[in-house]
Amino acid sequence: MKRVVLLGSTGSIGTSTLKVADDLPEHLRIVALAAGNNVELLREQVQRYQPLAVSVADPGKAAALRSTLPMPVHSGVEGLVKLATLPEADIVLIAIVGTAGLQPALAAIRAGKDIAIASKEILVMAGETVMAEARRHGVRVLAVDSEHSAIFQCLDGKPPESVRRLWLTASGGPFRNTPASEFPAITVERALQHPSWVMGRKITIDSATLFNKGLEMIEARWLFDIPMERVGVLVHPQSVIHSMVEFVDGSILAQLSTPDMCLPIQYALTYPVRLPSQRVQTDFPKIGTLTFEEPDLERFPALRLARQAGDIGGTLPAVLNAANEVAVSAFCERRINFPQITETVARTMEAHTVCAHPDLETILAADAWARATAAEVTRRLQK
């Protein structure tokens, strides 16, 4: 029995995690739940899973919950840290969008907990720090992203020097075949129509720009201790091959399945054991054909910006990530157009003075600087 703290319980990854827990009641117990502001869904989850503690983002909503729930109710970043360090927990699954997952991730590691990461921002912003802390405290950092789970399964403990290249696959998003001339007219509604996955709003927009894949490149660099120049991207529209590892002898291993986030979530939570599940059924004759394409860096410059940030390192990946969050919000609020998401990030990166090997305080300062700078960039683009 593994005791699980779930940070981000009301989002798409969080609700899928609870499905996995429902499938494996003899193996997984949910001991704490943290949500953003969807208090009604959190109430339903609390009633079903009876956690030892809960947390919500807003202190006011936490105060209202305390009068109706029998367990401790926390709030804000402090609440996430309290849950992440719960003595009863074995593993903390972090599925919080944005940068809010970084401090609880580090707190969990320092408390000796394994962590399962669905929030790309944690390793993009502070991969060097997080992985060093994990080694120091002897805990595992497990991937929940389907792409990184695939690579983890293919590597199966093999050393970095045996790897020629990691291949992250991308569906190509909804605009894989859309001419660049049409990009300025792309609406929020069109950008939210992902061809393969049902995901949250931010990650769906990131998949449309391919920033999602760029962030995954940086994440893979730290998670698997592979230099950026050996991390590649292939467009694979069927989304059946979730990623591949090419070894130094030319052999390539791939992990395949019908797209379903329950599979990588279950593998992370039950690792190193592989338990039965009936959720994922893959019918190869029905799929028929698997195809691959080079990503178009002219139409999707996010990949080039991410590689630049990963190569230079230091505070630049945190700046890339923060600027992208601000730009995506501006696009969703219809204040900038689709190509201006990437333009905002590029201008913010150009204005940044990189600090190498930053500590957590410096990373958070770079994040705050990037948000303010990107917000100013978006205001200028509106004129």
C-alpha positions in Angstrom: 0.0 0.0 0.0 1.4 3.4 -1.1 0.0 6.5 0.7 -0.4 9.3 -1.8 -0.5 13.1 -1.4 -2.2 14.6 -4.5 -1.5 18.3 -5.2 -3.9 19.5 -7.9 -6.7 17.0 -7.3 -9.4 18.9 -9.3 -7.5 19.3 -12.6 -7.4 16.8 -15.4 -4.3 14.9 -14.1 -5.7 15.0 -10.5 -9.0 13.5 -11.5 -7.2 10.8 -13.6 -5.1 10.0 -10.6 -8.2 9.4 -8.5 -9.5 7.0 -11.2 -6.2 5.1 -10.8 -6.7 5.0 -7.0 -10.2 3.7 -7.5 -8.8 0.9 -9.7 -6.2 -0.1 -7.1 -7.8 0.3 -3.7 -5.5 -2.4 -2.2 -2.4 -0.7 -3.5 -3.0 3.1 -3.3 -4.5 5.3 -0.5 -5.1 9.0 -1.0 -4.0 10.7 2.3 -4.2 14.4 1.3 -5.8 16.5 -1.4 -4.9 20.0 -2.6 -7.1 21.9 -5.0 -7.0 25.4 -6.6 -10.4 27.0 -6.1 -12.9 24.3 -7.2 -14.1 23.8 -3.7 -17.3 22.0 -4.7 -15.4 19.2 -6.5 -12.9 19.1 -3.6 -15.8 18.5 -1.2 -16.9 15.5 -3.3 -13.4 14.1 -3.3 -13.0 14.6 0.4 -16.3 12.7 1.0 -15.1 9.8 -1.2 -11.5 9.5 -0.2 -11.5 10.7 3.5 -8.0 12.3 3.4 -6.1 13.2 6.5 -5.7 16.8 5.4 -6.7 19.1 2.5 -5.6 22.5 1.1 -7.0 25.1 -1.2 -5.3 28.1 -2.8 -7.5 30.8 -1.3 -7.4 31.4 2.5 -11.0 32.7 2.6 -12.2 29.5 1.0 -10.1 27.5 3.4 -11.7 29.2 6.3 -15.2 28.4 5.0 -14.2 24.7 4.5 -12.9 24.4 8.1 -16.4 24.8 9.5 -17.7 21.8 7.5 -14.8 19.3 7.2 -13.4 17.2 10.0 -9.8 17.2 8.9 -7.2 20.1 8.9 -7.7 22.6 6.0 -4.7 24.5 4.9 -4.2 27.2 2.2 -1.7 28.8 -0.1 1.9 27.7 -0.7 2.2 27.0 3.0 -0.7 24.5 2.8 0.9 22.7 -0.2 4.2 22.4 1.8 2.3 21.0 4.8 0.6 18.4 2.7 3.9 17.6 0.8 5.6 16.9 4.1 2.8 14.9 5.7 4.5 12.2 7.9 2.0 9.6 6.7 2.8 10.1 3.0 5.0 7.8 0.9 4.8 9.7 -2.4 3.6 13.2 -3.5 2.1 13.6 -7.0 2.4 17.2 -8.1 -0.1 18.2 -10.8 -0.3 22.0 -10.2 -0.1 24.2 -13.2 2.5 26.9 -13.1 5.3 27.5 -10.6 3.3 26.8 -7.4 4.5 23.2 -7.3 8.2 24.1 -7.0 8.4 24.8 -3.2 6.3 21.8 -2.2 8.3 19.6 -4.5 11.6 20.6 -2.7 9.9 20.3 0.7 8.7 16.8 -0.1 12.2 15.7 -1.3 13.8 17.1 1.9 11.2 15.3 3.9 12.3 12.0 2.3 9.3 11.6 0.0 9.4 10.3 -3.5 7.7 12.7 -5.9 5.8 12.1 -9.1 5.9 15.2 -11.4 3.1 16.2 -13.8 4.1 19.9 -13.5 6.7 20.6 -16.1 7.6 23.9 -14.5 9.3 22.3 -11.6 12.2 20.8 -13.6 12.2 23.6 -16.2 12.7 26.2 -13.6 14.9 24.4 -11.1 16.0 21.0 -12.6 19.5 21.3 -11.4 18.4 22.1 -7.8 15.6 19.5 -7.7 17.7 16.6 -9.0 20.6 17.5 -6.8 18.3 17.5 -3.7 16.8 14.2 -4.8 20.2 12.6 -5.0 21.2 14.1 -1.6 18.1 12.7 0.1 17.9 9.4 -1.7 14.4 9.8 -3.2 13.0 9.2 -6.6 11.7 11.8 -9.0 9.2 9.9 -11.2 7.7 11.2 -14.4 3.9 11.5 -15.0 4.1 13.1 -18.4 3.4 10.4 -21.0 6.6 11.3 -22.9 8.9 11.1 -19.9 7.2 8.0 -18.5 7.9 6.4 -21.9 11.6 7.3 -21.8 11.8 6.1 -18.2 10.3 2.8 -19.1 12.6 2.4 -22.2 15.8 3.3 -20.2 14.9 0.8 -17.5 18.0 1.8 -15.4 20.5 2.0 -18.3 23.2 4.7 -17.8 23.2 8.0 -19.7 26.4 7.1 -21.5 24.5 4.3 -23.3 22.1 6.8 -24.8 22.7 8.4 -28.2 19.5 10.4 -28.2 16.1 10.8 -26.5 13.2 11.3 -28.9 10.2 13.1 -27.6 7.1 12.6 -29.8 4.6 15.4 -30.4 1.2 15.2 -32.0 1.9 18.4 -33.8 -1.2 20.0 -32.2 -4.2 21.4 -34.0 -2.2 23.6 -36.4 0.3 21.0 -37.7 -0.8 21.7 -41.3 -2.0 25.3 -40.9 0.0 27.9 -43.0 1.9 30.5 -41.0 -0.1 33.2 -42.8 -3.2 32.0 -41.0 -1.7 32.0 -37.5 -2.7 35.6 -36.6 -6.3 34.7 -37.1 -6.3 31.6 -34.8 -8.9 31.9 -32.1 -8.7 30.6 -28.5 -11.4 28.2 -29.3 -9.5 26.6 -32.2 -6.3 26.5 -30.1 -8.1 24.5 -27.4 -9.1 21.7 -29.9 -6.3 19.2 -29.3 -6.4 16.3 -31.8 -5.2 13.6 -29.3 -5.4 14.5 -25.6 -8.0 16.1 -23.3 -6.0 18.4 -21.0 -6.2 21.6 -19.1 -6.4 25.0 -20.8 -2.8 26.1 -20.3 -1.2 22.8 -21.5 -3.6 22.6 -24.5 -2.5 26.1 -25.7 1.2 25.0 -25.1 0.6 22.0 -27.3 -0.8 24.3 -30.0 2.4 26.4 -30.0 4.7 23.4 -29.3 5.9 25.2 -26.1 4.7 22.1 -24.3 7.3 20.0 -26.2 10.0 22.7 -25.6 9.4 22.5 -21.9 9.5 18.7 -22.1 13.0 18.9 -23.7 14.4 20.9 -20.8 12.6 18.6 -18.3 14.1 15.5 -20.0 17.5 17.0 -19.9 17.4 17.1 -16.1 15.3 14.1 -15.4 17.5 11.7 -17.3 20.9 13.5 -17.1 21.2 13.8 -20.9 22.6 17.0 -22.5 20.2 19.2 -24.5 21.9 18.4 -27.8 21.0 14.8 -27.4 17.2 15.5 -26.8 15.2 15.6 -30.0 11.6 16.0 -31.1 9.6 14.2 -33.7 6.1 15.0 -34.8 4.0 11.8 -34.6 0.3 12.7 -35.2 -1.2 9.3 -34.0 0.2 9.8 -30.5 0.6 6.1 -30.1 4.4 6.1 -29.6 4.8 8.2 -26.5 8.6 8.6 -26.9 11.7 6.7 -27.8 15.3 6.1 -26.7 18.0 5.7 -29.3 21.1 3.9 -27.8 24.7 4.2 -28.9 24.6 1.0 -30.8 21.8 2.3 -33.0 19.0 0.3 -31.3 15.8 2.2 -30.6 13.3 1.3 -27.9 9.8 2.9 -27.9 6.8 2.8 -25.5 3.4 2.5 -27.2 -0.2 2.6 -26.2 -3.5 4.3 -27.0 -3.4 7.8 -25.4 -4.6 7.6 -21.8 -3.0 9.5 -18.9 -4.1 6.9 -16.4 -1.2 4.6 -17.7 1.8 6.9 -16.9 0.1 8.0 -13.6 -0.4 4.4 -12.5 3.2 3.4 -13.5 4.6 6.4 -11.5 2.6 5.6 -8.4 3.2 1.8 -8.4 6.8 1.8 -9.5 8.8 -0.5 -9.5 5.8 -2.8 -9.7 3.6 -3.0 -12.8 0.0 -3.8 -11.9 -2.9 -4.9 -14.1 -5.3 -2.3 -15.6 -8.1 -2.6 -18.1 -8.2 1.1 -18.9 -5.8 1.1 -21.8 -6.6 -1.1 -24.8 -4.5 -0.7 -28.0 -5.8 -2.0 -31.3 -3.0 -1.9 -33.8 -5.0 -3.0 -36.9 -7.4 -0.2 -36.1 -4.6 2.3 -35.8 -3.2 1.0 -39.1 -0.3 3.5 -39.7 2.3 5.3 -37.6 3.9 8.3 -39.2 6.7 10.8 -38.3 7.7 14.3 -39.4 10.4 16.9 -38.6 8.9 19.7 -36.6 8.7 23.0 -38.5 10.8 25.5 -36.5 9.7 28.4 -38.7 6.1 28.0 -37.9 6.7 26.8 -34.3 9.8 28.7 -33.0 9.0 27.7 -29.4 11.2 24.6 -29.9 14.1 26.8 -30.9 13.6 29.1 -27.9 13.4 26.2 -25.5 16.5 24.6 -26.9 18.3 28.0 -26.5 17.1 28.2 -22.9 18.1 24.6 -22.1 21.6 25.0 -23.7 22.4 28.3 -21.8 20.7 27.1 -18.6 20.9 29.1 -15.4 17.9 31.4 -14.9 16.9 31.4 -18.6 14.6 28.3 -18.5 12.7 30.0 -15.6 12.4 33.1 -17.7 11.2 31.1 -20.7 8.6 29.4 -18.6 7.3 32.5 -16.8 7.1 34.6 -20.0 5.1 31.8 -21.7 2.6 31.6 -18.8 2.0 35.4 -19.1 1.7 35.2 -22.9 -0.7 32.3 -22.8 -2.9 34.2 -20.3 -2.9 37.2 -22.6 -3.8 35.1 -25.6 -6.7 33.4 -23.7 -7.9 36.9 -22.7 -7.7 37.9 -26.4 -5.2 40.7 -25.7 -2.6 39.3 -28.1 -2.8 37.0 -31.1 -1.4 33.5 -31.5 2.1 34.2 -32.9 2.6 36.9 -30.3 2.8 34.2 -27.6 6.1 33.2 -29.0 7.1 36.8 -29.7 6.5 37.7 -26.1 8.7 34.9 -24.8 11.5 35.8 -27.3 11.5 39.5 -26.4 11.6 38.6 -22.6 14.4 36.2 -23.1 16.4 38.8 -25.1 16.1 41.3 -22.2 17.3 38.9 -19.5 20.7 38.8 -18.0 21.4 35.1 -17.2 22.6 34.0 -13.8 24.4 30.6 -13.9 23.8 27.9 -11.2 21.1 29.9 -9.4 19.7 29.1 -6.0 16.0 28.9 -5.3 15.8 32.6 -4.3 17.5 33.7 -7.5 15.2 31.4 -9.6 12.1 32.9 -8.0 13.4 36.4 -8.6 14.0 35.6 -12.2 10.5 34.2 -12.5 9.0 37.4 -11.0 11.2 39.6 -13.3 10.1 37.6 -16.4 6.4 37.9 -15.5 6.7 41.7 -15.1 8.7 42.0 -18.3 6.4 39.8 -20.3 3.4 41.6 -19.1 4.9 44.9 -20.3 5.7 43.2 -23.7 2.1 42.1 -24.1 0.9 45.6 -23.4 3.2 47.0 -26.1 2.0 44.4 -28.6 -1.6 45.5 -28.0 -0.9 49.0 -29.2 
